[in-house]
C-alpha cells in the first residue's frame, strides 16, 4: 500500500506555467480514462491543478477572456505613493514623549539593576 503526500507536488500560489506538452499529456490521459491522482503524479502537479487546468482547457476563447477579466477586476487596486526623500523631513517627536520614554527606560534599568545586579547603561561590569 502506498502512502500519498498531498503536499509532495505543491507549488506556491501562481506557481509555474503550464507547458503545451503538459496540456497535451493531460488531455490524452483524460481521454484514456486515467484518474486525476495518476495524472497529477505523472506530470508532477497537484490534483487541484489538474482539475482546474482540465476545466480551463474546456472553456471557449470568450469564456477564457471573461474569466481572466473577472480575476483582474477582483484584485484590489494597487496604490502607489510618491515618496520624495529630499523634501520629506523626519517626524518631530514632542518633548513630553521623549521625557516619558527616558523616564520609563531609566526606571526599568534601575529595577533590573537592583534585582539582577546589572551595570548602568554605558558601563561594563568586570
trRosetta pair geometry for C-beta under 8 A, 3 or more apart (Angstrom, degrees):
i j d omega theta_ij theta_ji phi_ij phi_ji
4 8 7.9 -114 -176 4 59 128
4 37 7.3 -44 -128 -154 149 129
5 8 4.0 96 87 -42 109 105
6 10 7.6 53 133 -52 64 111
6 46 7.6 53 -179 -141 73 101
6 47 7.8 -55 -141 10 90 113
7 10 4.6 -34 -155 -7 63 132
9 40 6.3 167 63 165 162 99
9 41 7.6 -141 -48 -101 145 45
9 44 5.6 -171 -135 -171 115 55
9 45 5.9 98 153 151 132 6
9 46 5.2 178 94 -69 103 60
10 46 5.8 47 -96 -71 58 124
11 15 2.9 55 131 -114 129 158
11 16 6.2 -102 -151 11 157 82
11 45 7.9 -41 -5 -133 119 65
11 46 7.4 -132 13 -16 81 109
11 49 7.7 50 30 -68 112 149
12 15 5.3 138 59 -80 57 85
15 49 8.0 -47 53 -101 128 140
18 22 5.1 -127 -164 82 81 129
18 23 5.8 87 150 -56 120 91
18 53 5.9 128 -84 -128 154 135
19 22 4.7 99 55 5 78 101
19 23 7.1 -139 96 -4 43 85
20 23 5.6 -52 -150 36 35 113
20 24 6.3 33 153 -18 67 105
21 24 5.8 -55 -147 38 31 109
21 25 6.2 29 154 -17 65 107
22 25 5.7 -54 -144 39 31 110
22 26 6.1 37 154 -23 65 106
22 43 5.2 106 -140 -163 93 132
22 45 7.5 96 -164 -36 131 133
23 26 5.7 -54 -148 34 29 114
23 27 6.4 23 157 -14 64 106
23 53 7.3 -133 -106 168 76 122
23 57 6.4 150 -153 -97 104 136
24 27 6.0 -56 -147 39 30 107
24 28 6.2 29 156 -19 65 109
25 28 5.7 -55 -143 38 30 111
25 29 6.2 24 160 -14 66 109
25 39 8.0 151 132 -152 90 90
25 42 7.1 -149 158 122 126 119
25 43 5.6 150 99 -83 134 121
26 29 6.2 -62 -147 40 25 104
26 30 6.3 25 155 -20 63 109
26 39 6.2 76 -127 -172 68 128
26 43 6.5 -31 -67 -22 84 163
26 50 6.5 -174 -132 -145 115 84
26 53 6.2 -60 -162 109 170 124
26 54 6.2 -144 161 -79 121 86
26 57 7.4 154 99 -9 128 157
27 30 5.7 -54 -145 36 31 112
27 31 6.4 33 155 -20 64 104
27 54 7.9 152 -85 -121 61 83
27 57 6.7 -123 -75 139 107 158
28 31 5.8 -54 -152 34 31 111
28 32 6.6 28 150 -17 63 107
29 32 5.4 -53 -148 37 37 113
29 34 4.2 -43 176 34 94 136
29 38 7.2 -158 -178 106 131 102
29 39 4.8 152 110 -102 145 102
29 42 6.8 161 -87 58 159 154
30 33 7.8 53 176 -67 32 21
30 34 6.9 -78 -79 48 29 85
30 39 7.1 22 -61 -86 72 151
30 54 6.1 134 -83 -127 150 129
34 38 4.6 -113 179 84 107 129
34 39 5.4 126 110 -55 121 90
34 42 7.9 -4 159 -4 158 143
35 38 4.8 94 59 6 79 103
35 39 7.1 -149 95 -4 41 88
36 39 5.6 -58 -148 39 34 111
36 40 6.1 36 154 -23 68 107
36 47 5.0 75 137 -148 116 92
36 50 5.2 156 -158 95 89 135
36 51 6.0 6 -133 -61 141 89
37 40 5.6 -51 -144 35 31 113
37 41 6.4 29 157 -17 64 105
37 47 5.9 -19 -86 -93 61 115
38 41 6.0 -56 -150 37 29 109
38 42 6.3 28 153 -22 64 110
39 42 5.7 -58 -147 36 30 112
39 43 6.3 -6 168 10 68 108
39 45 7.9 -28 127 56 81 107
39 50 5.1 123 102 -144 118 147
40 43 6.9 -74 -140 51 22 83
40 44 7.9 63 168 -115 54 3
40 45 5.2 -106 -141 79 70 71
40 46 6.0 -15 -149 169 127 14
40 47 4.8 -64 -54 -76 155 55
40 49 7.2 116 -121 58 100 94
40 50 4.9 -105 -74 -25 85 136
41 44 7.6 20 -172 -75 27 43
43 50 7.5 129 55 -93 123 105
45 49 4.3 -114 172 85 112 132
45 50 5.5 135 98 -55 122 83
45 53 7.7 -16 159 0 163 140
46 49 4.5 99 56 3 81 102
46 50 7.1 -144 95 -6 45 83
47 50 5.7 -54 -153 34 34 112
47 51 6.4 32 153 -17 67 106
48 51 5.8 -54 -147 38 32 110
48 52 6.1 29 157 -17 66 110
49 52 5.9 -56 -143 40 28 109
49 53 6.0 25 159 -18 65 110
50 53 6.0 -59 -144 38 25 107
50 54 6.3 25 158 -19 63 109
51 54 5.9 -58 -148 36 27 109
51 55 6.4 24 155 -16 64 108
52 55 5.8 -58 -150 38 30 110
52 56 6.2 30 152 -21 66 109
53 56 5.4 -54 -146 37 34 114
53 57 6.2 34 156 -21 67 104
54 57 5.9 -51 -146 35 30 110
54 58 6.7 30 153 -20 60 107
55 58 5.8 -60 -156 33 32 113
55 59 7.3 42 148 -34 62 97
56 59 5.9 -46 -163 11 39 115
56 64 7.0 76 -170 -110 83 98
56 67 7.7 -149 -125 97 89 167
59 63 3.9 -129 -172 95 106 123
59 64 5.0 138 106 -58 125 78
59 67 6.9 -12 -173 -15 171 138
60 63 4.7 95 51 9 76 104
60 64 7.0 -136 95 -7 39 87
61 64 5.8 -54 -150 34 30 112
61 65 6.5 30 153 -17 64 106
62 65 5.7 -54 -149 37 32 111
62 66 6.3 33 152 -19 65 107
63 66 5.6 -53 -145 38 32 113
63 67 6.3 37 153 -22 65 105
64 67 5.6 -53 -149 34 31 113
64 68 6.5 29 154 -16 64 104
65 68 5.8 -54 -149 37 32 110
65 69 6.3 33 152 -21 65 107
66 69 5.6 -54 -147 36 31 114
66 70 6.3 32 154 -20 65 105
67 70 5.8 -54 -147 35 30 110
67 71 6.5 29 155 -18 63 106
68 71 5.8 -55 -149 36 31 112
68 72 6.3 32 153 -20 65 107
69 72 5.7 -56 -149 36 30 111
69 73 6.4 23 156 -14 65 108
70 73 5.9 -58 -145 40 30 107
70 74 6.3 33 155 -25 64 109
71 74 5.7 -56 -147 32 30 113
71 75 7.1 36 154 -29 61 99
72 75 6.2 -51 -162 18 33 112
83 88 6.9 -34 -169 -19 76 150
84 87 4.8 11 117 35 122 100
84 88 5.8 143 82 -22 69 95
85 88 6.0 -55 -124 40 29 109
89 92 7.9 11 123 -41 118 88
93 97 5.3 -108 175 78 95 128
93 98 5.7 107 118 -54 116 97
94 97 4.8 94 66 4 84 103
94 98 7.3 -155 98 -4 45 86
95 98 5.6 -56 -149 38 37 111
95 99 6.2 36 154 -19 69 106
96 99 5.8 -55 -147 38 30 110
96 100 6.3 30 154 -20 64 108
97 100 5.7 -54 -147 37 30 112
97 101 6.4 34 152 -21 63 105
98 101 5.7 -52 -150 34 31 114
98 102 6.5 30 153 -18 64 105
99 102 5.7 -55 -148 37 32 110
99 103 6.3 34 153 -21 66 106
100 103 5.6 -52 -146 36 32 113
100 104 6.4 27 157 -15 65 106
101 104 6.0 -59 -147 39 28 106
101 105 6.2 27 156 -20 65 110
102 105 5.7 -56 -144 36 29 112
102 106 6.3 20 162 -11 66 108
103 106 6.3 -60 -144 41 25 101
103 107 6.1 26 158 -20 63 111
104 107 5.8 -55 -142 37 29 112
104 108 6.3 28 159 -18 63 108
105 108 6.0 -60 -153 37 27 108
105 109 6.3 22 154 -16 64 110
106 109 5.5 -54 -142 40 35 111
106 110 6.1 38 157 -23 68 104
107 110 5.9 -53 -147 34 28 111
107 111 6.5 26 156 -15 62 108
108 111 5.9 -57 -148 38 30 110
108 112 6.2 27 155 -16 65 109
109 112 5.7 -56 -144 41 30 110
109 113 6.0 33 156 -22 66 108
109 118 7.4 -109 -163 92 73 128
109 120 7.2 75 154 -139 125 57
109 121 6.1 -44 -143 -35 156 103
110 113 5.7 -54 -145 36 28 112
110 114 6.5 30 155 -21 63 104
111 114 5.8 -53 -150 32 30 111
111 115 6.4 18 157 -9 65 109
112 115 6.0 -62 -144 44 30 103
112 116 5.5 -17 176 24 71 115
112 118 5.3 -2 128 23 98 136
113 116 6.9 -66 -115 59 19 79
113 117 6.8 30 -170 -142 53 11
113 118 4.7 -96 -99 62 63 81
113 119 7.3 -24 -122 148 108 2
113 120 6.7 17 -100 -77 150 58
117 125 7.8 96 141 -127 89 167
118 125 7.6 -141 -163 -18 38 140
119 123 4.4 -128 163 93 122 98
119 124 6.3 141 59 -140 170 8
119 125 4.2 -165 -49 -43 120 99
120 123 4.9 51 62 21 82 122
